[in-house]
Amino acid sequence: MTENRLHPELPPFLMALGEVLMPSSAGMLGYNEASLGRFEGWLEALKPSTAKGLVWAMRAMRRRIGGLWLPQTHAGWKQAIHRYLERQNHHNLLDRQAFRAISLPLKVRHYESKEAYSSAGLTYSAAQPFAAIHEKPDGTITDIAELRALEEMELDAIIVGSGAGGAVMAHALASAGWSVLVVEEGAYYHRKTFLASSSDISLHLYQNQGMAFALGDPPIYLPTGRSVGGTTTVNSGTCYRPPHGILEEWQAMGLEQWGSEQLAPHFAQVEAALGVAPAQAAYLGKAGSVIAQGSERMGYIHRPLLRNAPECDGQGRCAFGCPTEAKRSTNTSYIPMALKKGAYIAPQTRLTAIFGEASAQNTQRIRKAQLLHLPTQTTVTLPCKHLILAAGTLRTPYLLKAAGVQNAWLGRNLSIHPAVSVLAEFDQPSSLQAIPQGYAVESFHEQGLLFEGGTVPLEILAGASSLWGDALQSQMAAYPRLAHFGFMVRDKGRGRLLPSLNGQPTVHYQLSPQDARKIHRGFEILAGIYLAAGAKQVWPQMHAGPSLRSFRDLRAFAASPLPASHIDISAYHPLGTARLGRTPDKGVVDPQGRVFGWQGLYVADGSILPSSPAVNPQITIMAAASHIASMMSQA
């Protein structure tokens, strides 16, 4: 470990911290030198700017815990850390979040080992080394000379991004006979890559190496994908159409072309291409069975989720790429389909500038796109008739602003579907070969609550937990008997994008009081389902959260205040920052997907959705891209 990454005073502090967080207890492996070594290796692999920020946080936390007179011995540090954690209810929000940012990777890298898995009674599949780009499919441009060759032709369309929107757009336009180039900042990986450890995969397949948060009270973990396939490569494959009422809302906004009748054929086309079908009962795991049982007793509507993984065998690694290619993310579906239709794709290539020229009626016409080939750091400028931005809700607005687009809605109107989870312990173990997100409770859609869940790996569960010490080790020892389920809310709150920091999106999102109340209600509902199914104890995932052992405990929890800052929230569906609108004062792009004030400049990703679709947005984005491509090819 180089000194500028991990300062000499930090390893002793981190070793003591790890031993306090994860002592040898309940038969579980305690923190050790190998655990610290794995953490140091992970830190070394981070981008310099990210690593520098984390090291700064560790040094600040060391000083915060050690006080004016820093402990001089290992035992002294452990005592200071114990005192700090025992009074954590009195810490401010910034303190708690800084501590979480440090403790989460420490926990993940400790439990992500054969020895830790074995102590929990689990079989550890040896992680494979992270692989490079796989064998080059026809149409894949990985050489700068190949990319430069496109300077000699005027492409019909350059599409920026290969996720849900960009991949569908590429296939549709290439099928219509257009010359198409897809530009993707991330690499094109083989499925064998996805057998690497979850930490290693996060470094490569996620934006900002998986270290992405929305600023606010509370801060919210907000990861998005970065590879061919975008976030579809690392999502759980859930495929919900938006409720009919949502599309009626959009039409009432003046978006007459965006109703159920207009979108239905595009949804059907996408669902057929992805093989959308209910999750298989054999791979629903403990969570699916107990949620079904508890929901039945409570009288709730429940069923397996619709997914784009008809050949799924329950590997449980959806969030780290499917190692069997059973999940039809766009890297294994629409991108290969587009390449077969004659499209090109340039992985590890970034859009750096958009060039237009003055046109009629005070508009700009797209003329060229400047690209940076990342492996060689070489710039190429390609002529094009159309440029379609599908870089995602958190990145497309920055590209539009850099091109000079000015609109009051740009970078605003951000919805994210705040998500939380609840853990429960049962008497009997269950099969651990399960879909991470395979089951749903649907009785509360009208209240803006959608319950979905399944199974996550041991190390991810430990990293997300606010427990420490014997309590954490006891919970992880019970892993084979645990059920993990969550829910998301259709948020009323809205966030916005701030000026980028070190080239990364800066997101501000403030959880609304109304959404905080929804989360409290969701905790109550889900805990009740668990207890009805016979749970021994239930843990809402929150700072200093209670352990609920009875409906009496649950009633007391429901009647108690729940500060928003105590909720451990993540979110996976950023949407709306370049919304559709009938006129420029209502949105950034028009009903055909064109950027107001431009000819040939389009957006086709989650940023165009005018409001939350109230469900996982994957196929809504895909259907929207198909719809826009249809209008473009018919123009």
Buried (B, 14 or more C-beta within 10 A) or exposed (E): BEEEBBBEBBBBBBBBBBBBBBBBBBEBBBBBEBBBEBBBEBBEBBBEEBBBBBBEBBBEBBEEBBEEEBBEEEEBBBBBBBEBBEEBEEBEBEBBBBBBBBBBBBBBBBBBBBBBBEBBBBEBEEBBEBBEBBEEEEBBBBBBEEBBEBEEEEBBBBBBBBBBBBBBBBBBBBBBEBBBBBBBBBBBBBBBBBBBBBBBBBBBBBBBBBBBBBBBBBBBBBBBBBBBBBBBBBBBBBBBBBBEEBBEBBBEBBBEBBBBEBBEEBBEBBBEBBBBBEBBEBBBBBBBBBBBBBBEBBEBEBEBBBBBBBEBEBBBBBBBBBBEBBBBBBBBBBBBBBBBBBBBBBBBBBBBBBBBEEBEEEBBBBBBBBBBBBEEEBEBBBBBBBBBBBBBBBBBBBBBBEBEBEBEBBBBBBBBBBBBBBBBBBEEEBBBEBBBBBBBBBBBBEEBBBBBBBBBBBBBBBBBBBBBBBBBBBBBBBBBBBBBBBBBBBBBBBBBBEEBEEEBBBBEBBBBEEBBEBBBBBBBBBBBBBBBBBBBBBBBBBBEBBBBBEEEBBEEBBEEEBEBBBBBBBBBBBBBBBBBBEEBEBBBBBBEBBBBBBBBBBBBBBBBBBBBBBBBBBBBBBBBBBBBBBBBBEE
